[in-house]
Amino acid sequence: MPVQWRKSSYSGTANDDVCVELGRLEQGGGVGVRDFKDPGRGYLALTVSGFAVLLGRLKQR
């Protein structure tokens, strides 16, 4: 099943340079994070717990 990407609600507008998309990877595969402007460059694969840590650290900033 292909990854269904969705734009993060915390990203900027379509004309912004800081847009990310999130996608649930294959069952048990975690979360993918990629650049909305350049999806062909691949994605960062994180475990669910790793993604939670990333979000927690981003919220601290």
N, C-alpha and C positions, 0 to 999 in steps of 0.2 A: 504494500500500500504506500503510495507516495506521501511525502510529508505535506501537510496542509499548513502553509505559512500564514501568519496574521501579523499585522503591524501592531507593535506595542502601543498601548494607549498613552504611554509616557513619551513616545517619540514626538518629534516636531511635525510640521505639516509636510506635504509632498514636496514642497520647494526647499525644505530644510536640509542641511548636510548631516544631521544627526538622527537618522531614522534607522531603527532596527526592527527586524521581524523575528517572531518566535514560532517554533513549530515543535510539536510532540513527535519525537523520533519513534521508530518501530517499538512495538510493545516492550516495555521495560528498558528502552534505549535512552531515556532521558529527554532533555530539552535541547533543541538546536537554536542558536542565535546567529543571525546573519545580517549583513548590511543591505538595507532596502534598496539603496542606489546601485549596488553591484552584486546581485545574488549569485552570479556565476563564479565568484571567487571562493565559494564554499561557505562553510559555517563552523562555528564553535560548538562542539558537542559537550554537554554537561550532564552529569547525573542529576536527578531531581534534587538530591540534598546539596549538590554543588551549586545548582542554580539558586537554591534558597540562600546559601551563604553569599553568593554574588549579590543578590537583591538586598540582603541585610547590610552588606558593606556599602552598597551604593546609597542606601537610605541614610546611612550615617554621615555621608558627605554633605 
